[in-house]
């Protein structure tokens, strides 16, 4: 990993959307200036890559390329059966003595003895990523903009105009879809949204896609609906007017070439809301060869001179894309710091350094100006000293905290507690939001959904937008439903998944959870094998079903909505998790009114999906099931935590201003801030968004980057 300098001009804590959207513009600006100025990015996780050959990397050179650069690297879990499930929860789950794990499952509260006795849950279970690229490593690749009414909430102190907001969202789409450096160059050329027949300069990825067809290059024959806030338009399934939902496939035969889950979901959701369509995905796909490039399509993304990876519909987005088609931010960061593994291009910046396995503890403001950052440097798993750490320090003139919602709140709260940033706002930790996250399953469905095929998410439906006659006018209850696939490795536990999720919710993880899973799976397999020995000749046994068959008639849906955003973080004490959280109104998180609204919409969706004559089947959220025992497993599964260092007009109501500048509560006047200290990630968002937040985080952080550069 190399030796670090004692001082950097800027340190960025985190490599996710906030960190990448601020570090690359700043590195570019530093490169343009006469004097050499350096940036260090501190990342608590390691690099992750695919272990199999891809279109662009037949010989799997990426892994060796990073190793040659002295970087620690892990492979995605590649098994698609139960062994893959074991691999995910033993090797890829971050825990003590496995600090380079990818998935960090945090259950704030008191774990109790082995998670079995004397525990206490705070009512949320948060999944976050730990690795170079941050949340992009495990997110669903969705770039979706919330309705403008979200920003009408008085808790948003933004002064941008409507046009500026559109411009930053377009810039963010380009930054995710092609690359941050490409976005900056395109903006310089006044070419945002990008208009061109080929890929733009300095591109890493070949543009956003809408993946609805069963295989690449099939024309899905969608309807494109103009959308004022999205130059790409909204793609919808073509439906026959006046035809019942269960007869649509016969009425429009070409829809049989859609991914089953996308077709079934969009057909059903169209009965409930007029605001639906395909999500824009940060995944490369091969467009049909006769499709012209334009604002609603990516450029022709099947070049022969520089082939690009593309989606192979493996349904593995959240556990690692084996074809390498996802636009995870580690690709941009690798190009920025090391160049391309095939040797066709060197690094974009010689002034940018990434230090993986560096977990920041706190930040100290120095008397003479600037900051000192203390962090633990973990040894990689391949090292003889694996699991050991060394305490290190670096100083910087500029510090950008972008460690993700939970990481940033923990760092800022600890810096306040240690009085190394003694003048932080008293609102640090306030305004946490679950973003209304909700997950639910229903089975059996009347049509085959084939849950493991396709990208993990294809489509959305908005409810309570304020203008949709089907869903009403209660914009305070705005929410979104999306289809959600599950990876084949997780499909292997269908039939025992709910008990396992309850076990996870009780605080069991690591070896205890895996032991529980193996026992349950082994017992089920034993019973199936014995039965098959006697009956398989006349009736095919369950044990011989593939993962696709097991999940063929199950629909999974995720929801997000306008939750109250009144949670408060605090640091945990002895016998507690590092962070604790509660709602300041003394309600449980699952009692927020948005969840009842989401359940109402799911009830309507269940009517469209369940088998004829069935009036009982409903969507079930396995995390919201009360169980007996000392540990209350009722919790909200959160994938999009927001807030805690929320923006505000001053230090009395916020931790940062709209440009991410950290308030110093002892100062007033035109510059009441800690000089050159910023927060740039999901923690600054003051309210729930009701949609996947990555695009909004990127837009806000690109704006913060512009402000940092302006102040140089």
C-alpha positions in Angstrom: 0.0 0.0 0.0 3.0 2.2 0.1 4.3 4.8 2.5 2.2 7.8 3.3 3.4 11.4 3.5 3.0 13.3 6.7 1.0 16.0 5.1 -1.4 16.4 2.2 -3.1 19.4 0.8 -6.5 17.5 1.0 -7.6 14.4 2.7 -10.9 12.7 1.6 -12.3 10.2 4.1 -14.2 7.6 2.1 -14.3 6.5 -1.6 -18.1 6.2 -2.2 -20.2 8.6 -4.1 -19.4 11.6 -1.9 -15.7 10.9 -1.9 -15.4 10.2 -5.6 -17.5 13.1 -6.7 -15.4 15.5 -4.7 -11.9 14.0 -4.9 -11.7 13.7 -8.7 -12.7 17.4 -9.4 -10.3 18.5 -6.7 -7.4 16.4 -8.1 -8.1 17.9 -11.6 -8.0 21.4 -10.2 -4.8 20.7 -8.3 -3.2 19.3 -11.4 -4.0 22.5 -13.3 -2.3 24.7 -10.7 1.4 25.6 -10.9 2.5 24.1 -7.5 2.2 20.4 -6.8 -0.8 19.7 -4.5 -1.7 16.3 -3.3 -4.8 14.4 -2.2 -5.1 11.3 0.0 -8.3 9.2 0.1 -8.7 7.1 3.2 -10.8 4.0 2.7 -11.5 1.5 5.5 -12.2 -1.4 3.1 -10.2 -3.1 0.3 -10.4 -3.4 -3.5 -13.0 -5.9 -4.9 -13.1 -7.3 -8.4 -14.4 -10.3 -10.4 -12.6 -13.6 -10.4 -13.7 -14.6 -13.9 -12.8 -13.5 -17.4 -14.9 -10.7 -18.9 -15.3 -9.2 -22.4 -12.8 -6.4 -21.5 -10.5 -8.5 -19.3 -10.4 -12.1 -20.7 -7.3 -13.0 -18.6 -8.5 -11.5 -15.3 -5.6 -9.0 -15.2 -7.4 -6.5 -13.0 -6.7 -8.5 -9.8 -3.0 -9.0 -10.6 -2.7 -5.4 -11.7 -3.8 -4.1 -8.3 -1.6 -6.6 -6.5 1.4 -5.3 -8.5 0.5 -1.8 -7.3 0.8 -3.1 -3.7 -3.0 -3.0 -3.2 -5.0 -5.5 -1.1 -7.7 -7.2 -3.3 -10.6 -9.5 -2.7 -12.7 -11.4 -5.2 -16.5 -11.2 -5.4 -18.2 -14.4 -4.2 -18.7 -16.3 -7.4 -20.7 -19.4 -6.4 -24.4 -19.2 -7.3 -25.6 -22.0 -5.0 -25.7 -22.5 -1.2 -21.9 -22.5 -1.1 -22.0 -19.0 -2.4 -24.3 -18.1 0.5 -21.7 -19.5 2.9 -18.9 -17.6 1.1 -20.8 -14.3 1.5 -21.4 -14.7 5.2 -18.0 -16.1 6.1 -15.5 -14.2 3.9 -17.4 -11.2 2.6 -19.2 -10.1 5.8 -17.2 -7.5 7.8 -16.6 -8.3 11.4 -13.9 -8.5 14.0 -10.8 -10.2 12.6 -12.3 -9.8 9.1 -11.9 -6.1 8.7 -11.6 -6.4 4.9 -15.1 -7.8 4.5 -17.4 -6.1 2.1 -20.8 -6.1 3.8 -21.1 -4.3 7.2 -24.3 -5.3 8.8 -24.9 -2.9 11.7 -27.7 -3.5 14.2 -27.5 -0.6 16.7 -28.3 -1.5 20.2 -26.9 -3.9 22.9 -25.9 -7.2 21.3 -26.1 -9.1 24.5 -24.4 -12.4 25.1 -23.6 -14.0 21.7 -26.7 -12.2 20.4 -28.9 -14.6 22.4 -29.5 -13.1 25.8 -29.9 -9.7 27.2 -29.9 -7.9 23.9 -31.7 -4.7 22.9 -32.4 -3.5 19.4 -32.7 0.2 18.4 -35.2 -0.9 15.7 -33.0 -0.6 12.6 -30.6 -3.0 10.8 -28.4 -1.1 8.4 -26.4 -2.8 5.6 -23.5 -0.8 4.2 -20.4 -1.4 2.1 -16.8 -1.4 3.1 -14.4 -1.2 0.1 -12.9 1.0 -2.5 -15.9 2.5 -4.2 -18.1 2.6 -1.1 -21.8 2.0 -1.5 -21.5 1.6 -5.3 -20.1 -1.9 -4.6 -23.4 -3.1 -3.2 -26.1 -0.8 -4.5 -28.7 -1.6 -7.1 -27.2 0.7 -9.8 -30.3 2.9 -9.8 -30.0 6.6 -10.8 -33.4 8.1 -10.1 -34.3 11.7 -9.2 -36.8 12.5 -6.5 -39.7 14.8 -7.4 -39.0 18.5 -6.9 -41.5 18.6 -4.1 -39.0 16.9 -1.9 -36.9 20.1 -2.0 -39.8 22.3 -1.0 -39.5 21.0 2.6 -38.2 23.9 4.7 -35.5 21.7 6.1 -33.7 22.0 2.7 -31.7 25.3 2.8 -30.7 25.1 -0.9 -30.5 28.3 -2.9 -30.0 26.7 -6.3 -32.4 27.7 -9.0 -34.6 25.2 -10.9 -32.2 25.4 -13.8 -29.1 24.9 -11.6 -30.8 21.8 -10.0 -31.4 20.3 -13.4 -27.8 21.0 -14.5 -26.4 19.3 -11.4 -28.6 16.3 -11.9 -27.6 16.0 -15.5 -23.9 16.4 -14.5 -24.4 13.6 -11.9 -26.0 11.3 -14.5 -22.9 11.8 -16.7 -20.5 11.4 -13.8 -22.0 8.0 -12.9 -22.8 7.0 -16.5 -19.5 7.9 -18.2 -17.2 9.1 -15.4 -16.5 12.1 -13.2 -13.6 13.4 -15.3 -15.7 12.9 -18.5 -18.5 14.9 -16.9 -16.2 17.8 -16.1 -14.8 17.9 -19.6 -18.3 17.7 -21.1 -19.4 20.6 -18.9 -16.5 22.6 -20.1 -17.5 21.9 -23.7 -21.2 22.8 -22.8 -22.2 19.3 -23.8 -24.3 18.2 -20.8 -26.6 16.3 -21.4 -24.1 14.6 -23.7 -25.0 14.7 -27.4 -22.8 12.6 -29.7 -22.7 9.5 -31.7 -19.7 8.0 -29.9 -18.5 7.8 -26.3 -17.4 11.1 -24.8 -13.8 11.9 -24.0 -12.2 10.3 -20.9 -15.1 7.8 -20.5 -14.8 4.9 -18.1 -18.3 3.6 -18.6 -20.5 3.6 -21.8 -23.5 5.4 -20.4 -26.7 4.7 -18.4 -29.0 1.9 -19.6 -32.6 0.7 -19.2 -32.4 -3.1 -19.1 -35.7 -4.8 -19.7 -35.1 -7.3 -22.5 -34.2 -11.0 -21.7 -30.9 -10.7 -23.4 -28.8 -7.9 -24.8 -29.6 -6.4 -28.2 -33.2 -7.5 -28.1 -35.4 -4.5 -28.8 -37.9 -4.2 -25.9 -40.2 -2.0 -27.9 -40.9 0.3 -25.0 -42.9 3.5 -25.0 -40.8 6.6 -24.2 -42.7 9.2 -22.1 -41.1 12.7 -22.0 -40.0 13.7 -18.5 -39.1 17.3 -17.8 -36.5 16.4 -15.2 -34.8 13.6 -17.2 -33.5 14.1 -20.7 -33.5 10.4 -21.2 -37.3 10.1 -20.9 -39.1 7.3 -19.0 -39.4 3.9 -20.7 -42.6 2.0 -20.1 -44.0 -1.3 -21.3 -46.4 -1.0 -24.2 -49.8 -2.0 -23.0 -53.0 -2.6 -25.0 -55.6 0.0 -23.9 -58.7 -1.4 -22.3 -57.2 -4.9 -21.9 -57.2 -6.5 -18.4 -53.7 -7.0 -16.9 -53.9 -10.8 -17.1 -54.6 -10.6 -20.9 -51.8 -8.1 -21.8 -49.3 -10.7 -22.9 -51.7 -12.2 -25.4 -52.6 -8.7 -26.6 -49.0 -7.5 -27.0 -47.0 -10.7 -27.9 -43.7 -8.8 -28.3 -43.7 -8.2 -24.5 -42.8 -11.9 -24.1 -39.2 -10.8 -24.8 -39.1 -8.8 -21.7 -37.4 -10.0 -18.5 -40.4 -11.7 -16.8 -40.0 -9.8 -13.5 -40.0 -6.4 -15.4 -43.0 -7.3 -17.5 -45.1 -8.6 -14.6 -44.2 -5.7 -12.3 -44.8 -2.9 -14.8 -48.0 -4.5 -16.0 -49.3 -4.8 -12.4 -48.1 -1.4 -11.2 -49.7 0.3 -14.2 -53.1 -0.6 -12.6 -52.1 1.4 -9.5 -50.3 4.5 -10.7 -49.6 6.5 -13.8 -46.1 7.4 -12.7 -44.1 4.3 -13.4 -41.4 3.0 -15.8 -37.9 1.6 -16.1 -35.2 2.8 -13.8 -32.0 4.3 -15.3 -29.3 1.9 -14.5 -25.6 2.4 -14.1 -24.9 -0.9 -15.9 -23.5 -1.4 -19.4 -25.8 -3.1 -21.9 -25.6 -3.8 -25.6 -28.2 -1.7 -27.4 -30.0 -3.2 -30.4 -27.8 -2.8 -33.4 -30.4 -0.8 -35.3 -31.0 1.6 -32.4 -29.8 5.1 -33.2 -27.8 6.9 -30.5 -29.5 9.9 -28.9 -30.5 11.5 -25.7 -32.8 8.6 -24.7 -30.2 5.9 -25.5 -26.5 5.5 -24.7 -24.1 5.8 -27.6 -23.4 2.7 -29.6 -21.8 0.7 -26.8 -20.5 -2.3 -28.7 -17.2 -1.0 -30.1 -14.9 -3.6 -31.6 -11.7 -1.7 -30.9 -12.3 -1.3 -27.1 -14.9 -3.9 -26.1 -17.0 -3.1 -23.1 -18.5 -5.5 -20.5 -22.2 -5.8 -20.6 -25.1 -7.1 -18.5 -25.6 -10.9 -18.8 -28.8 -10.9 -16.6 -27.2 -13.0 -13.9 -29.1 -11.2 -11.1 -26.0 -10.7 -9.0 -25.8 -6.9 -8.8 -25.6 -6.7 -5.0 -23.2 -9.5 -4.4 -20.7 -8.7 -7.3 -21.2 -8.5 -11.0 -19.2 -11.4 -12.5 -19.3 -9.9 -16.1 -18.0 -6.6 -14.7 -20.9 -4.6 -16.3 -21.8 -2.5 -13.2 -20.4 1.1 -12.9 -18.9 0.6 -9.5 -16.7 3.6 -8.5 -13.6 1.5 -8.0 -13.3 1.5 -11.8 -13.1 5.3 -11.9 -10.7 5.4 -9.0 -8.5 2.7 -10.5 -8.2 4.7 -13.7 -7.6 7.9 -11.8 -4.8 6.5 -9.6 -3.2 3.6 -11.5 -4.5 3.7 -15.1 -5.9 0.7 -17.1 -5.0 -2.9 -16.3 -4.4 -3.6 -20.0 -1.7 -0.9 -20.2 -3.5 1.2 -22.8 -3.7 4.3 -20.5 -1.8 5.6 -17.5 -3.2 7.2 -14.4 -5.3 10.4 -14.8 -3.7 12.0 -11.8 -0.2 11.7 -10.2 -1.3 13.7 -7.2 -4.0 11.4 -5.9 -3.4 8.5 -3.5 -5.8 5.9 -2.2 -5.0 4.2 1.1 -7.3 1.1 1.7 -7.9 -0.6 5.0 -7.5 2.8 6.8 -10.3 3.3 9.3 -10.6 6.9 10.6 -11.1 7.4 14.3 -11.4 11.2 14.6 -10.3 14.6 13.2 -8.4 17.2 15.2 -8.4 20.9 14.4 -4.8 22.2 14.7 -4.1 25.5 16.4 -2.2 26.9 13.5 -4.8 25.9 10.9 -5.4 22.6 9.1 -6.3 19.3 10.6 -4.9 16.0 11.9 -6.6 12.8 11.0 -6.0 9.7 13.2 -6.8 6.3 11.8 -6.2 2.6 12.2 -4.3 1.0 9.4 -5.4 -2.7 9.2 -3.2 -5.4 7.8 -4.7 -7.2 4.8 -5.9 -10.8 5.1 -3.0 -12.1 3.0 -0.5 -10.6 5.4 1.1 -12.6 8.2 -0.2 -9.9 10.5 -3.8 -10.1 9.3 -6.2 -8.7 11.8 -3.6 -6.4 13.4 -3.7 -2.6 13.2 -1.3 0.3 13.5 -2.4 3.8 14.6 -1.3 6.4 12.1 -1.8 10.2 11.6 -1.7 12.5 8.7 -2.3 16.3 8.5 -4.1 18.2 5.8 -5.2 21.7 4.8 -8.5 20.6 3.5 -10.6 17.7 4.9 -13.7 16.2 3.2 -15.6 13.7 5.3 -17.4 11.3 3.0 -17.4 8.1 5.0 -21.1 7.3 4.4 -24.0 8.2 6.6 -23.0 6.0 9.6 -19.3 6.4 9.2 -19.4 10.2 8.9 -21.7 10.5 11.9 -19.5 8.3 14.0 -16.4 10.2 13.1 -18.0 13.6 13.8 -19.6 12.5 17.1 -16.3 11.1 18.3 -14.4 14.2 17.2 -17.0 16.3 19.2 -16.8 13.9 22.2 -13.0 14.0 22.3 -13.1 17.8 21.9 -10.8 17.7 18.9 -13.6 19.5 17.0 -15.1 21.1 20.0 -17.2 23.7 18.2 -19.3 21.4 16.1 -23.0 22.1 16.1 -25.1 20.5 18.8 -27.2 19.0 16.0 -24.5 16.4 15.1 -26.3 13.1 15.0 -29.8 14.6 14.5 -32.0 14.1 11.5 -31.3 10.5 10.7 -33.7 8.9 8.2 -34.4 5.4 7.2 -35.6 6.8 3.8 -38.7 4.8 4.3 -36.8 1.6 3.3 -39.0 -1.5 3.2 -38.6 -5.0 1.7 -41.4 -7.5 1.2 -42.1 -10.8 -0.5 -45.2 -12.5 -1.9 -45.6 -16.0 -3.2 -47.0 -17.7 -5.2 -47.6 -15.3 -8.0 -50.0 -16.1 -10.8 -47.3 -15.6 -13.4 -43.7 -16.8 -13.4 -41.5 -13.9 -12.2 -38.1 -15.7 -12.4 -36.7 -13.7 -9.6 -33.0 -14.4 -10.2 -32.9 -13.3 -13.9 -32.0 -9.8 -15.0 -30.4 -6.9 -13.2 -31.5 -6.7 -9.6 -33.9 -3.9 -10.3 -35.7 -3.0 -13.5 -38.7 -0.8 -12.8 -40.3 1.7 -10.4 -43.7 3.1 -9.5 -44.2 6.4 -7.7 -47.2 7.0 -5.4 -48.7 10.2 -3.9 -46.8 12.4 -6.3 -49.4 15.1 -5.9 -50.6 14.9 -9.5 -51.6 11.3 -10.1 -55.3 10.7 -10.0 -54.8 7.0 -9.4 -52.7 7.5 -6.2 -54.2 10.6 -4.7 -52.7 14.0 -3.7 -51.1 13.4 -0.4 -47.6 14.3 -1.3 -46.5 14.1 2.3 -46.9 10.3 1.9 -44.9 10.1 -1.4 -43.2 6.7 -1.8 -41.7 4.5 -4.4 -42.0 0.8 -5.1 -39.4 -1.2 -7.1 -39.0 -4.8 -8.2 -36.1 -6.5 -6.6 -34.4 -9.6 -7.8 -32.3 -11.8 -5.5 -28.9 -13.4 -6.3 -29.0 -17.2 -7.0 -26.9 -17.9 -3.9 -29.6 -16.3 -1.7 -32.4 -18.0 -3.6 -30.9 -21.3 -2.5 -32.2 -20.6 1.0 -35.8 -19.9 -0.1 -38.1 -21.9 2.1 -36.0 -21.2 5.2 -35.1 -17.6 4.4 -37.6 -16.0 6.9 -36.4 -17.9 9.9 -32.8 -17.1 8.9 -33.6 -13.4 8.5 -35.2 -13.5 12.0 -32.0 -15.1 13.3 -30.0 -12.3 11.7 -32.3 -9.7 13.1 -31.7 -11.2 16.6 -28.1 -10.2 16.4 -26.6 -13.5 15.3 -23.9 -13.1 12.7 -20.6 -14.5 11.7 -20.0 -18.1 12.7 -23.2 -18.5 14.8 -25.4 -17.3 12.0 -23.6 -19.6 9.4 -23.9 -22.6 11.8 -27.6 -21.9 12.1 -27.9 -21.6 8.3 -25.9 -24.8 7.6 -28.0 -26.8 10.1 -31.3 -25.6 8.7 -30.1 -26.2 5.1 -28.6 -29.6 5.8 -31.7 -30.8 7.6 -33.9 -29.7 4.8 -31.7 -31.3 2.2 -31.6 -34.6 4.2 -35.3 -34.8 4.4 -35.6 -34.0 0.6 -32.9 -36.6 -0.2 -34.7 -39.3 1.8 -38.0 -38.5 0.2 -36.4 -38.4 -3.3 -34.9 -41.9 -2.8 -38.4 -43.4 -2.6 -40.5 -41.1 -4.8 -38.3 -39.4 -7.4 -39.0 -42.0 -10.1 -42.6 -40.9 -10.2 -42.4 -37.3 -8.9 -39.4 -35.1 -9.4 -38.1 -34.1 -5.9 -37.6 -30.6 -4.6 -33.9 -31.3 -4.1 -33.4 -31.4 -7.9 -34.9 -27.9 -8.5 -32.6 -25.2 -9.6 -32.4 -21.8 -7.9 -34.4 -20.3 -10.7 -37.2 -22.8 -10.2 -37.2 -22.3 -6.5 -37.8 -18.5 -6.9 -39.9 -18.7 -10.1 -43.2 -17.6 -8.6 -42.0 -15.2 -5.9 -42.0 -11.4 -6.2 -39.8 -9.3 -4.1 -40.5 -5.5 -3.9 -38.6 -2.8 -2.1 -40.1 0.5 -1.0 -38.8 3.9 0.0 -40.8 6.9 1.2 -41.0 10.2 3.0 -40.2 9.0 6.5 -40.1 11.7 9.2 -36.3 12.0 9.5 -36.2 12.5 13.2 -33.7 9.9 14.3 -30.8 10.8 16.5 -27.4 9.1 16.6 -25.2 8.9 19.7 -22.0 7.1 20.5 -22.4 3.7 22.2 -20.9 2.9 25.5 -19.6 -0.3 27.0 -21.6 -3.3 25.9 -23.2 -1.4 23.1 -22.6 -1.0 19.4 -20.4 1.9 18.3 -23.5 3.9 17.3 -26.9 4.0 18.9 -30.0 5.6 17.4 -33.5 6.5 18.4 -36.4 8.7 17.2 -36.7 11.9 19.2 -40.5 11.6 19.1 -40.2 8.4 21.1 -41.8 6.3 18.4 -40.4 3.1 17.0 -38.9 3.5 13.5 -41.5 1.0 12.2 -44.3 3.1 13.5 -43.6 5.9 11.0 -46.8 6.6 9.0 -45.0 6.1 5.7 -44.9 2.4 6.3 -48.6 2.1 6.5 -48.9 3.9 3.2 -46.3 1.6 1.6 -48.3 -1.4 3.0 -51.5 0.0 1.4 -49.8 0.2 -2.0 -48.4 -3.3 -1.5 -51.9 -4.6 -0.8 -53.0 -3.1 -4.1 -50.1 -4.7 -5.9 -50.7 -8.1 -4.2 -54.2 -8.1 -5.8 -52.7 -7.7 -9.2 -50.0 -10.4 -8.6 -51.6 -13.3 -6.7 -53.3 -16.2 -8.3 -56.9 -16.1 -9.4 -59.3 -16.8 -6.6 -56.7 -16.2 -3.9 -57.8 -13.4 -1.6 -55.4 -14.0 1.3 -51.8 -13.8 0.1 -50.1 -10.5 1.0 -46.6 -9.1 0.9 -44.6 -10.1 4.0 -41.7 -8.1 5.4 -39.5 -10.7 7.3 -37.8 -8.0 9.3 -41.0 -6.8 10.8 -42.0 -10.0 12.7 -42.2 -9.9 16.4 -40.6 -13.0 18.0 -40.5 -14.2 21.5 -37.3 -14.0 23.6 -35.1 -11.4 25.1 -34.1 -9.8 21.8 -36.8 -7.9 19.9 -36.3 -8.7 16.2 -38.8 -6.1 15.0 -36.7 -3.7 12.9 -36.5 -1.8 9.7 -33.9 -3.1 7.2 -32.2 0.0 6.0 -30.1 0.2 2.8 -30.2 3.9 2.3 -29.5 5.7 5.6 -29.5 9.4 5.4 -28.9 12.5 7.6 -27.3 13.0 11.0 -25.0 15.8 9.8 -27.8 17.6 8.0 -27.4 20.8 6.1 -29.1 23.9 7.6 -29.2 27.6 7.6 -26.9 27.9 10.6 -25.4 25.9 13.4 -28.6 26.1 15.5 -30.4 23.8 13.0 -27.7 22.1 10.9 -24.2 20.7 11.0 -23.2 22.0 7.6 -24.5 24.6 5.1 -25.8 23.8 1.7 -22.2 23.6 0.3 -21.1 21.0 2.9 -19.1 23.6 5.0 -19.0 22.5 8.6 -20.4 25.1 11.0 -18.3 26.4 14.0 -20.9 27.4 16.5 -18.6 30.0 18.1 -18.4 31.9 14.9 -20.8 34.3 13.2 -20.8 36.6 10.3 -20.2 35.8 6.6 -18.0 32.7 7.3 -19.2 30.8 10.4 -17.4 27.7 9.5 -14.4 25.5 10.4 -12.1 26.6 7.7 -11.7 24.1 4.9 -13.6 21.3 6.6 -16.5 19.7 4.7 -19.0 16.9 4.8 -20.0 15.4 1.4 -22.1 12.3 1.5 -25.6 11.0 2.5 -25.2 12.4 6.0 -25.9 16.0 4.8 -29.3 15.1 3.4 -31.9 16.7 5.8 -35.0 14.7 4.8 -36.0 11.4 3.3 -35.9 11.3 -0.5 -38.3 8.5 -1.1 -36.1 7.2 -3.9 -32.7 5.6 -4.2 -30.3 8.4 -3.1 -27.1 7.8 -5.2 -28.0 10.3 -7.9 -29.0 13.0 -5.4 -25.8 12.4 -3.3 -23.8 12.7 -6.5 -25.5 15.9 -7.6 -25.1 17.6 -4.1 -21.4 16.5 -3.8 -20.5 17.7 -7.3 -21.9 21.1 -6.2 -19.9 20.9 -3.0 -16.8 20.1 -5.1 -17.5 23.2 -7.1 -17.7 25.3 -4.0 -14.4 23.9 -2.6 -12.7 24.7 -5.9 -14.2 28.2 -5.9 -12.8 28.8 -2.4 -9.3 27.8 -3.3 
